[in-house]
Amino acid sequence: MEDRTCVVTGSSRGIGRGIAECFGTQGANVVVNYRRSETEANEVVDRIESAGGRALAIQADVTDQEQVEAMRETTHDAFGRADVVVNNAGINQDVLFTEMSHEEWDTVLDIHLDGAFHCTQAFYDDIAAAAEGRLINISSIVGKGGNMGQANYATAKSGIFGFTRTLALELADEGSTSNCVAPGFIATQMLDGVPEKLKAGIEDDTPLGRLGTVEEVAEVVGFLADEKSSFITGEVIDVNGGKDL
């Protein structure tokens, strides 16, 4: 990853933060994108730089095409063309479908799907032109199996599968790849509000008997960004401890 430029959306915390720090420790130039969490984003930059890497925090709401295009220009000014783009930005607004508002539906789909569209379109030429161009999308086990109270989230994450495979076909002529990582239940802030009894039930239902870690997801993303994965494209890689078996 030495001297390659990686853009990771929603990387001020959680899985995105783990991915950004993984890239940074491997010598990449890392764009730490955030929407509101400026303090946390700067902490990620500090951690990468303290490990000898280069990083830059850039504020951009991925649902806003103009802001994403501005992020691209700032990236180019700082590091040049992007080699790797990770569409990680996401949100959940959980409520049973019969009680779900149109705003709750739209908000989740906008961030996951419109966000992936805007960022991929903005950096598409970079990925296509790079010697080892990589598009990596972060989905979820919920996109495969659904989940109570997450019709919006499941729909958005399922849509990422088709988006990934289509971009794999369209980028193939340029020798660049598009893949997807679908984590299971990972120990992040997203699970902070889940009752301990429910977390215990999730662990019991997972063959490996525990929640996953951010580092375990980040390592898989790091492999897909590496030149060693150059013959892998259009794939959905599950990181879920066997939860869907």
Salt bridges, closest charged atoms under 4 A:
GLU21 OE2 - ARG17 NE 2.99
GLU21 OE2 - ARG47 NE 2.90
GLU43 OE1 - ARG17 NH1 3.76
GLU73 OE2 - ARG72 NE 2.80
ASP106 OD2 - HIS102 ND1 3.00
ASP126 OD2 - HIS76 NE2 2.66
GLU132 OE1 - ARG134 NH2 2.70
GLU196 OE2 - LYS199 NZ 3.54
GLU216 OE2 - ARG210 NH2 2.68
ASP238 OD2 - LYS144 NZ 2.77
